[in-house]
Amino acid sequence: MLLSLLIMSSLTCTPRVVVSEPTPENATAFKVVEFKIDAAGHFANPFDPDEVSVEGTFTSARGAKIVLPAFWDGSTFRLRFCPTSAGAWSLTTSVIIAGARSLPAERKFAVKPSAHEGFLRVGTNNPRYLQLDSGRGYMPIGLNLCWPDKSGLASYEARFAKLRSVGGNFARIWTTQDHRLETETVGLGKYDVDSASYYDAVFELAEKHGIRTMLTFDDYRVLAKTDYFNAHWDKSPYNSVNGGPLKEPTDFFKDPLSRKLYKRRLRYLVARYSAYTSLGFWELYNEQDNIPKPGVPTEWFREMTQYLASIDPYHHVITTSYSWDDRAEVWESPALGLTQRHMYGQGDTIDFVSMIEENSRKLAKFNKPRIIGEFGITWKEPDIALDKAKTGTPLHDALWASIMTGDAGGALTWWWDNYLEPLDLWHVFTGISRFVAPIDFAKHDFRPLPLHAEGLTALGLQDPKAGDTILWLHDPASTWKADADGVIPQEWSNTQVVVPALHPMKVEVWDTRTGEVIRHRNQRPIEGSITVELPAFKRDIAIRLIPSR
């Protein structure tokens, strides 16, 4: 579909817009539609909206409006639009050049219906979980896939397909490694269009395989002179050594030009990527507490998140992440929709289940969805060095513990390319993905449920009103360290757990690794509880109680 725009070269004249007919047979609800805009004339910096700004206003037959800036793709402007409903739509296009605004040009087109479930949202009935526009709950099960391997986009094709084959649906993507948008080569205030188009392809592959993503704008290392792994300040276009305005990275949050350019980059990100439904979250910083002191000012963070929320017509969930020193005032920011901490041991940390439970209790008070955005036995080296038995036990336990303590998604392993992939541990996602698939968390009021099972760690959630209950019983001796030491897990037999219940229940007992129901029976409560007798098991076992009335 082509929208051609002729801008008169004289800035003393009103720019003129010429619009060709779109092709409505290609427009489908929740599928990206692009309008190409040919701009006559030359611009010193087409990425600068103060020099040239192209904007489209899309209006549905019901009166819904979606306002989007166009983005420069290296040779022309493009409007990238996602219709949120079927039916008749109209597009009004305008251009501003050095303050001179064009007369509006309007065209109408039709959008076909689809079965697509729309964008990702914070739950309307339960703000601690996530849902889609369709109203169905969404539980992220996945991992970090922040950059590709040497095969480039082909690695994302393979990874997304593999993740989907084991029931996964989520991946975290960075823009700060191999394909940076801001570089010293293209210069400050401009963007690397080849890198920008690379993320177009990533989102399209994610959509193809049913994967939602989190797009991380910046890693703390972009403002670091030194780091345990690597630092990027020496290559920053903001660095005065590279012609930028800043002598020190800590000046980034105080400098007016840097603040202006950050908002400009947010505008470009919204213009280019917001129409992809495979984009689930915007993440401002990876581990913003590791930014050199004094760090990210709260007022800067709130200004930028509120600005991002105000220009994103599709209202993607906004987040940031901390490694350890998180701030309540950041989590309380009105525009922030997801709290996110990262969790690593020091190499000698064995009990991650208790750490995850403590993290969940800490973040629960903000009444927002929460997720462990990175997880590993240690941050210093890949888990493959410590998981000598190659069992994937730490990944398995982190997935189950995070969900069973009320997180909005499974913990995301960090060591994907040098642990999970070399050991082919994709199967670890199978059990948890099958277990959560039939449960609509966003429609339940799940609360932590105190439980006791002799010798076992018992975690559970229950919807007090509906009665739905999920439990996970874990042998605390089943750890990566025990596996590495060759300790054989014991068998648990004659185990039972007492669950509060007011109604008859269908009780399902699940194998946590295969994701299969290994026993099910109907039980009635006796004096306000049901005693669940468990079959013999090793390591862990899961239970689901479903009201049968």
C-alpha positions in Angstrom: 0.0 0.0 0.0 1.6 3.3 -1.1 1.0 6.7 0.3 3.1 9.2 -1.7 3.8 12.6 -0.2 5.0 15.6 -2.3 6.6 18.3 -0.2 7.2 21.6 -1.9 10.8 22.6 -1.6 10.1 26.2 -0.8 9.8 26.7 2.9 7.8 29.8 2.4 4.9 27.8 0.9 2.6 25.4 2.5 3.8 21.8 2.0 1.4 19.9 -0.3 0.4 16.3 0.3 -0.6 13.9 -2.5 -2.0 10.6 -1.4 -2.6 7.6 -3.6 -5.3 5.0 -2.9 -4.2 2.3 -0.5 -4.9 -1.4 -1.2 -7.5 -2.4 1.4 -7.4 -6.1 0.6 -4.0 -6.3 2.4 -5.3 -4.7 5.6 -6.2 -7.1 8.4 -6.9 -6.4 12.1 -3.8 -6.6 14.3 -1.5 -7.1 11.3 1.0 -4.4 10.4 0.1 -2.1 7.4 2.8 0.2 6.0 2.4 3.4 4.1 5.4 4.6 2.2 5.9 8.3 2.0 8.1 9.9 -0.6 9.4 13.3 0.5 10.6 15.6 -2.3 13.6 17.6 -1.2 16.7 17.1 0.9 17.0 17.3 4.7 20.1 17.8 6.7 18.7 15.3 9.3 15.5 13.5 8.4 15.5 12.0 11.9 15.0 15.4 13.5 11.3 16.1 13.9 12.1 19.8 14.4 13.3 19.8 10.7 10.7 17.6 9.2 7.9 15.8 10.9 5.4 13.5 9.2 2.4 12.2 11.1 -0.6 10.1 10.4 -3.9 10.0 12.2 -5.9 6.8 11.8 -9.6 6.9 12.7 -11.9 3.9 12.8 -15.6 4.0 12.0 -16.3 3.9 15.7 -14.2 7.0 16.3 -11.1 5.4 17.8 -8.0 7.4 16.9 -4.4 6.2 16.6 -1.8 8.9 16.0 1.6 7.8 14.8 4.7 9.6 13.7 6.4 8.4 10.5 10.0 7.1 10.6 12.9 7.7 8.2 14.1 4.4 6.8 17.2 5.7 5.0 15.5 6.7 1.8 12.0 7.6 2.6 9.4 8.1 5.4 7.1 5.3 6.4 4.0 5.1 8.5 3.7 1.7 10.2 0.2 1.1 11.5 -1.6 -1.8 13.2 -5.4 -1.7 12.9 -7.0 -2.6 16.3 -10.3 -3.5 14.8 -12.0 -4.6 11.5 -14.1 -2.2 9.5 -13.7 1.1 7.8 -10.7 3.3 8.7 -9.5 6.7 7.4 -6.0 8.1 7.4 -5.2 11.8 7.6 -1.6 12.7 6.9 0.2 15.9 7.6 3.8 17.2 7.3 5.5 20.0 9.1 8.7 21.5 7.6 10.4 24.2 9.7 7.1 25.1 11.3 5.1 25.1 8.0 2.2 22.6 8.2 0.6 21.0 5.2 -3.1 20.9 4.5 -4.5 17.6 5.7 -4.9 14.8 3.1 -7.4 12.0 3.8 -8.0 8.5 2.4 -10.3 5.7 3.5 -9.6 2.0 3.5 -11.1 -1.2 4.8 -9.7 -3.7 7.4 -10.6 -7.4 7.4 -11.3 -9.2 10.7 -8.9 -11.7 12.1 -8.6 -14.1 15.0 -5.5 -12.3 16.4 -5.6 -11.7 20.1 -4.0 -8.2 20.0 -1.5 -6.4 22.2 -0.2 -7.4 25.6 -1.7 -5.5 28.6 -1.6 -5.5 32.4 -4.6 -7.5 33.6 -7.8 -5.5 34.0 -9.3 -7.7 36.7 -6.0 -8.7 38.3 -3.2 -6.1 37.9 -0.6 -8.6 39.1 -0.9 -10.6 35.9 -0.9 -10.0 32.1 -3.5 -10.4 29.4 -4.1 -9.8 25.7 -6.6 -7.5 24.1 -8.9 -10.5 23.6 -9.1 -10.7 27.4 -7.3 -14.0 27.6 -4.5 -14.2 30.2 -0.9 -14.3 29.1 1.9 -16.0 31.2 5.4 -15.3 29.8 7.5 -18.5 29.6 10.8 -18.0 27.9 14.3 -16.7 28.3 16.8 -14.0 27.3 17.8 -14.1 23.6 19.4 -10.7 23.7 21.5 -11.0 20.6 22.0 -13.5 17.8 24.8 -16.0 17.1 27.1 -15.8 14.1 24.2 -16.8 11.8 22.4 -13.6 12.5 18.6 -13.6 11.9 18.7 -17.3 11.1 19.5 -17.9 14.8 16.3 -16.1 15.8 14.3 -18.2 13.3 15.7 -21.4 14.9 15.5 -20.2 18.5 11.9 -18.9 18.3 10.8 -22.2 16.6 12.6 -24.2 19.3 11.1 -22.2 22.1 7.6 -22.5 20.6 8.0 -26.3 20.2 8.3 -26.6 24.0 5.4 -24.3 24.8 7.4 -21.1 25.3 6.1 -17.8 24.2 8.5 -15.0 25.4 12.0 -13.6 24.8 14.0 -10.6 25.9 15.9 -8.7 23.2 18.6 -6.0 23.5 19.4 -3.1 21.2 22.8 -2.4 22.6 25.1 -5.1 21.3 25.6 -6.1 17.7 22.9 -3.8 16.2 23.0 -0.5 18.0 20.8 2.3 16.9 23.0 5.1 18.1 26.6 4.9 17.1 29.7 7.1 16.8 29.7 6.3 13.1 26.2 7.6 12.1 26.6 10.5 14.6 24.6 12.0 17.4 20.9 12.5 16.7 20.8 10.0 13.9 20.1 6.2 13.8 21.7 3.3 12.1 19.0 2.3 9.7 20.5 -1.1 9.0 20.3 -1.9 12.7 16.8 -0.5 12.9 15.6 -2.8 10.0 17.3 -5.7 11.8 14.8 -5.4 14.7 11.9 -5.1 12.2 12.9 -8.6 11.1 13.2 -9.9 14.7 9.7 -8.7 15.5 8.4 -10.3 12.3 10.0 -13.6 13.1 8.6 -13.4 16.7 5.1 -12.8 15.2 5.6 -15.8 12.9 6.3 -18.1 15.8 3.9 -16.7 18.4 6.6 -15.2 20.6 6.1 -11.9 22.5 9.2 -9.9 23.3 10.7 -7.3 25.6 12.8 -4.7 23.8 15.6 -3.3 26.0 16.7 0.2 24.9 19.9 0.5 26.9 22.3 -1.6 29.0 24.0 0.2 31.9 27.3 -0.3 30.1 26.5 2.4 27.6 27.3 4.8 30.4 30.2 2.8 31.9 33.9 3.4 31.5 34.8 0.1 33.0 32.9 -3.1 33.7 33.6 -6.8 34.7 32.7 -7.8 31.1 32.8 -4.8 28.8 32.0 -1.1 28.8 30.6 1.0 25.9 31.3 4.6 26.9 34.4 4.8 24.7 32.1 4.2 21.7 29.2 6.4 22.7 28.2 9.2 20.3 27.5 11.2 23.5 31.1 11.0 24.5 33.0 14.3 23.8 35.9 12.2 22.5 33.6 11.1 19.7 32.2 14.6 19.1 29.4 14.4 21.6 28.4 16.9 24.3 29.4 15.0 27.4 32.8 14.7 29.1 31.5 12.3 31.8 28.8 9.6 31.4 27.1 10.8 34.6 26.3 14.1 32.8 23.8 12.2 30.5 20.8 12.8 32.8 21.6 16.5 33.4 22.5 17.6 29.9 19.5 19.3 28.1 20.6 18.1 24.7 20.9 14.5 25.9 17.5 14.7 27.4 16.1 16.1 24.1 17.8 13.4 22.0 16.6 10.6 24.3 13.0 11.7 23.7 13.7 11.9 20.0 14.9 8.3 20.1 11.8 7.2 22.0 9.7 8.8 19.3 11.6 6.9 16.6 11.2 3.6 18.5 7.5 4.2 18.8 7.2 5.1 15.1 9.2 2.1 13.9 8.2 -0.7 16.3 5.0 0.1 18.3 2.7 -1.4 15.6 4.2 -4.9 16.2 2.0 -7.0 18.4 5.0 -9.3 19.0 6.4 -6.4 21.0 5.2 -6.8 24.5 7.3 -4.5 26.7 9.5 -1.5 26.4 12.4 -1.7 28.8 14.4 1.5 29.4 17.5 0.1 31.1 19.0 -3.2 31.8 20.1 -3.0 35.5 19.8 0.7 35.9 21.2 0.5 39.4 24.6 -0.4 37.9 24.8 2.9 36.1 27.7 5.0 37.6 26.6 7.0 40.7 24.5 9.0 41.2 22.6 6.9 38.8 19.3 7.5 37.1 17.4 10.4 38.8 13.8 9.4 39.6 12.5 12.6 38.0 14.3 11.8 34.8 12.9 8.3 34.8 9.4 9.4 35.4 9.6 12.2 32.8 10.8 9.7 30.1 8.4 6.9 30.9 5.4 9.3 31.0 6.6 10.8 27.6 6.9 7.3 26.2 3.4 6.4 27.4 2.0 9.6 26.0 3.3 9.0 22.4 2.7 5.2 22.2 -0.8 4.8 20.8 -0.8 1.1 21.5 0.2 1.5 25.2 2.8 -1.2 25.5 3.8 -2.1 29.0 6.8 -0.2 30.2 9.5 -1.6 32.5 13.1 -1.2 33.6 15.3 -3.6 35.6 17.5 -3.7 38.7 20.2 -6.2 39.7 19.9 -5.7 43.4 19.4 -2.1 44.6 15.9 -1.3 43.3 14.0 1.8 44.3 10.3 1.9 45.5 9.8 5.3 43.9 10.7 3.9 40.5 8.3 0.9 40.9 5.6 3.3 42.0 6.0 5.4 38.8 2.6 5.8 37.2 3.7 4.9 33.7 5.7 1.8 34.8 3.6 -1.4 34.3 6.0 -4.2 35.2 8.5 -4.5 38.1 11.6 -6.5 37.2 14.6 -7.7 39.2 17.5 -9.9 38.2 18.7 -12.8 40.3 22.1 -14.4 40.4 24.1 -16.3 43.0 27.8 -15.9 43.7 28.7 -19.4 42.6 28.2 -20.8 46.1 24.5 -20.0 46.3 22.5 -23.3 46.5 19.0 -22.4 47.7 17.4 -20.2 44.9 13.9 -21.2 45.8 14.0 -19.2 49.1 15.6 -16.2 47.2 12.8 -16.2 44.7 10.1 -16.4 47.4 11.7 -13.5 49.2 11.9 -11.4 46.0 8.2 -12.1 45.3 7.2 -10.9 48.8 9.3 -7.8 48.4 7.7 -6.7 45.1 4.1 -7.8 45.9 3.4 -4.6 47.7 3.5 -2.6 44.4 0.5 -4.6 43.1 2.0 -4.7 39.6 3.0 -7.7 37.5 6.6 -8.8 38.4 9.2 -10.9 36.7 12.7 -12.2 37.2 14.2 -10.8 34.0 17.6 -12.6 34.4 18.5 -15.7 36.4 21.7 -17.7 36.9 23.7 -19.7 39.4 26.3 -16.9 39.2 26.7 -13.7 37.2 30.5 -14.3 36.8 30.4 -17.2 34.3 27.9 -19.4 32.4 25.9 -21.9 34.4 27.4 -24.7 32.3 30.6 -24.4 34.4 28.6 -25.3 37.6 25.8 -27.5 36.4 28.2 -30.3 35.8 25.5 -32.9 35.7 23.9 -31.0 32.8 20.4 -31.5 34.3 19.1 -28.0 34.0 17.9 -28.2 37.6 18.5 -24.5 38.5 16.5 -23.4 35.4 13.7 -25.9 36.2 13.4 -24.8 39.8 13.5 -21.1 39.0 10.7 -21.4 36.5 8.4 -23.3 39.0 9.3 -21.2 42.0 8.7 -17.9 40.3 5.3 -18.8 39.1 4.3 -20.5 42.3 5.1 -17.4 44.3 2.9 -15.2 42.2 5.2 -13.8 39.5 3.6 -12.8 36.2 6.0 -15.1 34.3 8.7 -17.7 34.6 12.2 -16.6 35.6 14.3 -15.9 32.4 17.6 -17.7 32.2 20.5 -15.4 31.2 22.9 -18.0 29.9 21.1 -19.0 26.8 23.9 -19.2 24.2 26.6 -20.8 26.4 24.5 -23.0 28.7 21.0 -23.8 27.5 21.8 -24.2 23.8 25.0 -26.2 24.1 23.3 -28.6 26.6 20.0 -28.6 24.6 18.0 -27.8 27.7 15.0 -26.5 25.8 13.0 -29.5 27.2 13.1 -27.8 30.6 10.3 -25.4 29.5 7.9 -28.3 28.6 6.5 -29.1 32.0 5.9 -25.6 33.2 4.4 -24.4 29.9 1.9 -27.3 29.8 1.0 -26.7 33.4 0.2 -23.0 33.1 -1.4 -23.2 29.6 -5.0 -24.1 30.8 -4.9 -21.5 33.7 -6.1 -18.0 33.0 -4.1 -16.2 35.7 -5.4 -12.8 34.9 -9.0 -13.9 35.7 -8.0 -15.4 39.1 -7.2 -13.7 42.3 -4.3 -15.9 43.2 -2.8 -15.3 46.6 0.1 -17.0 48.4 -1.2 -20.1 50.3 0.6 -21.2 53.5 1.3 -24.9 53.2 3.2 -27.6 55.1 4.6 -30.9 53.7 7.1 -32.6 56.0 10.6 -32.3 54.7 9.6 -30.4 51.5 9.5 -26.8 50.4 5.8 -26.2 49.7 4.7 -23.2 47.6 1.1 -22.5 46.5 -1.4 -20.0 45.2 -5.1 -20.0 45.8 -8.0 -17.9 44.6 -9.9 -17.5 47.9 -13.3 -16.9 46.3 -13.2 -19.3 43.3 -11.2 -22.0 45.2 -8.8 -22.7 42.3 -5.4 -23.8 43.8 -2.0 -24.6 42.4 0.9 -26.2 44.4 4.5 -27.1 44.0 6.3 -29.4 46.4 10.1 -29.3 46.1 12.8 -31.4 47.7 15.2 -28.8 49.1 18.1 -31.3 48.6 17.5 -31.3 44.8 19.9 -28.7 43.7 22.5 -28.1 41.0 25.2 -28.6 43.7 23.8 -32.0 44.7 23.7 -33.0 41.0 27.3 -31.9 40.5 28.4 -33.9 43.6 26.6 -37.0 42.3 24.0 -37.1 45.0 21.1 -39.4 44.0 17.7 -37.7 44.7 15.7 -39.6 47.3 12.2 -40.9 46.5 9.3 -39.4 48.4 6.5 -41.8 49.3 3.5 -41.6 51.5 3.5 -37.8 51.2 0.4 -35.8 51.7 -0.5 -32.1 51.8 -3.6 -30.5 53.4 -5.2 -27.8 51.3 -8.0 -25.4 52.4 -11.2 -26.1 50.4 -14.8 -25.3 50.7 -16.1 -27.1 47.6 -15.6 -30.4 45.9 -12.5 -30.4 43.8 -10.9 -32.2 40.8 -7.4 -32.9 42.1 -4.7 -33.3 39.4 -1.1 -34.4 40.2 1.4 -33.3 37.6 4.9 -34.5 36.6 6.8 -31.2 36.5 9.2 -32.3 33.7 6.9 -33.9 31.2 3.9 -31.6 31.9 1.6 -34.6 32.2 -1.2 -35.4 34.7 -0.1 -38.6 36.4 -3.1 -38.9 38.7 -6.5 -37.2 39.0 -9.4 -37.8 41.2 -12.5 -36.0 42.6 -12.4 -35.2 46.3 -14.8 -33.5 48.8 -13.6 -31.3 51.6 -13.8 -32.5 55.1 -14.1 -29.8 57.7 -12.8 -27.1 55.3 -9.9 -28.9 53.7 -8.8 -31.6 51.3 -5.9 -34.0 52.0 -4.0 -34.7 48.8 -2.3 -38.1 48.8 0.7 -38.1 46.4 2.2 -40.9 44.4 5.9 -41.6 44.9 8.1 -38.9 43.3 11.7 -37.6 43.2 12.8 -33.9 43.2 9.4 -32.2 42.9 5.7 -32.6 42.0 2.9 -30.2 41.2 -0.8 -30.2 42.1 -3.8 -28.4 40.7 -7.2 -28.3 42.4 -10.1 -27.2 40.2 -13.6 -26.6 41.7 -15.9 -29.4 40.3 -19.3 -28.0 41.4 
